[in-house]
Each structure stands twice: as C-alpha cells, then as structure tokens.
Amino acid sequence: MNQKEIYIFVGPPGSSKTLYSKSIADSFDALHVAWRDIKVKTNEKNKIKILKNSLINGFEENDRIVLSGFPINKKEAQFLLETLNEEKVKIKSIIQLNASLEKVIFNLENRFLCKKCGLIYRDDPHVVKGSFCSSCGGILLQNKINKEEIKNEYYTFFKSVTDAICILSPISESYFSVSANQSKH
C-alpha cells in the first residue's frame, strides 16, 4: 500500500480555495474533500465527525486527498492532526491562499447559490439569476453579502488560521503562502 498523503488548502471565504484545490486534486489524481460542501450539504450537528468519516472513507479509495477550507483554528487543527495520525497520513503540503479584502468581497458578490442544495457557482458565463442548478434543478440566486460581516470574518480568519498552521506545519513537508489576487486563475 502506498503512503497516504493529504494536501491542505486554507484561505478566507472567497479566496478561490475550491477552484485551486479541485485543480490540484485533478492534477494529482487525488480525491477532493471540501469542508464547505460538508457544512452546506449536511444538516447534522456534528459536521466534524462527517469530515472524519469522509477522510477515512476517502483514503480507502485513494491514497491522496486534497482538503479545502479546513482547518481554520487551533481546535480544528488538533482534531485533524489526531485523525491523520490515526490513519497514518502524511501532510504533503499546506497551501494558504491570501486574497485582498476587495478581491474576497468581489468573489463573494459574484457567486450564485442553489436555493435547494447549496451548491455554489462562480465564473460561469452561463449562470445568471434564475438559472437552474445542474446538480438538483434548484433555482440559482445571486449571493447577498454583508460587507461589514465579511470584513470582520476576514481579519478574524488570519488570526485563527495562524494558530492552526503553527500546529500542522512542523509535520508538513511544505508550507506555501500564495497570493490569490489575480483577476483570472
């Protein structure tokens, strides 16, 4: 059996984590696990257990997983570290995406959400308000954001993710902090 590996993408909401992490997962023939999808698509209270099961089950079908959007704080990092140790998984890389507050607000404002399943659409010229979700057929609505709330979350994110990275980076093969401010990815 090959060594199990995980690549971890973190960044503030709207920093294109899913876009980049899916691309890397495809390039490495890895399984993509997005924390956002678990949070949006499940009504269960204990989403952490669902993530753990997703990782354990994922490693049964693939030796590589790209995890997007988790962990973002010390408690989550400790949980992930325990899970990875139990499963004998090596952290290949932590990739922190950094986007300006203006870029985050732009990205969040230009998303469309499925009212029924929560799927998020962005950068798709065919998607307009009132279009239908390709997954469930639900109606797509343009994302509405509270800029002040986003601003507060943005600054809080960087403080809390630093704690998470400090826990995981000593056992990671690499850590990258990269700009996600380009207009086209």
BELDA-V871603 format. One record per residue. N is the residue number from 1. RES is the residue in three letters. SS is DSSP state (hx for helix, st for strand, lp for the rest). PSI is psi as a letter, one per 20 degrees, with the letter a starting at -180 (none if undefined). Layout:
n={N N}
res={RES RES}
ss={SS SS}
psi={PSI PSI}
//
This chain:
n={1 2 3 4 5 6 7 8 9 10 11 12 13 14 15 16 17 18 19 20 21 22 23 24 25 26 27 28 29 30 31 32 33 34 35 36 37 38 39 40 41 42 43 44 45 46 47 48 49 50 51 52 53 54 55 56 57 58 59 60 61 62 63 64 65 66 67 68 69 70 71 72 73 74 75 76 77 78 79 80 81 82 83 84 85 86 87 88 89 90 91 92 93 94 95 96 97 98 99 100 101 102 103 104 105 106 107 108 109 110 111 112 113 114 115 116 117 118 119 120 121 122 123 124 125 126 127 128 129 130 131 132 133 134 135 136 137 138 139 140 141 142 143 144 145 146 147 148 149 150 151 152 153 154 155 156 157 158 159 160 161 162 163 164 165 166 167 168 169 170 171 172 173 174 175 176 177 178 179 180 181 182 183 184 185}
res={MET ASN GLN LYS GLU ILE TYR ILE PHE VAL GLY PRO PRO GLY SER SER LYS THR LEU TYR SER LYS SER ILE ALA ASP SER PHE ASP ALA LEU HIS VAL ALA TRP ARG ASP ILE LYS VAL LYS THR ASN GLU LYS ASN LYS ILE LYS ILE LEU LYS ASN SER LEU ILE ASN GLY PHE GLU GLU ASN ASP ARG ILE VAL LEU SER GLY PHE PRO ILE ASN LYS LYS GLU ALA GLN PHE LEU LEU GLU THR LEU ASN GLU GLU LYS VAL LYS ILE LYS SER ILE ILE GLN LEU ASN ALA SER LEU GLU LYS VAL ILE PHE ASN LEU GLU ASN ARG PHE LEU CYS LYS LYS CYS GLY LEU ILE TYR ARG ASP ASP PRO HIS VAL VAL LYS GLY SER PHE CYS SER SER CYS GLY GLY ILE LEU LEU GLN ASN LYS ILE ASN LYS GLU GLU ILE LYS ASN GLU TYR TYR THR PHE PHE LYS SER VAL THR ASP ALA ILE CYS ILE LEU SER PRO ILE SER GLU SER TYR PHE SER VAL SER ALA ASN GLN SER LYS HIS}
ss={lp lp lp st st st st st st st st lp lp lp lp lp hx hx hx hx hx hx hx hx hx hx hx lp lp lp st st st st hx hx hx hx hx hx hx lp lp lp lp lp hx hx hx hx hx hx hx hx hx hx hx hx hx hx hx lp lp st st st st st lp lp lp lp lp hx hx hx hx hx hx hx hx hx hx hx hx hx lp lp st st st st st st st st st st lp lp hx hx hx hx hx hx hx hx hx lp lp st st st lp lp lp lp lp st st lp lp lp lp lp lp lp lp lp lp st lp lp lp lp lp lp st st st st lp lp lp lp hx hx hx hx hx hx hx hx hx hx hx hx hx hx hx hx hx hx hx hx hx hx hx hx hx st lp lp st st st st st lp lp lp lp lp lp}
psi={p q p p q q p p p q r r p j j k g g g g h h g g g g h j l r p p o p h g h g g g i q i q h m h g h g g g h g g g h g i h i p i p p o p p j p q j r g g h g g g g g g g h g h j l p p o g q p o o p p q q h g g g g g g h h j q p q p h g i j q p p q k o i i p r p i r q p i g i j r p p q p p p q o h g g g g g h g h h g h g h h g g g h h g h h h j q h q p p o q p k i q h p none}
//
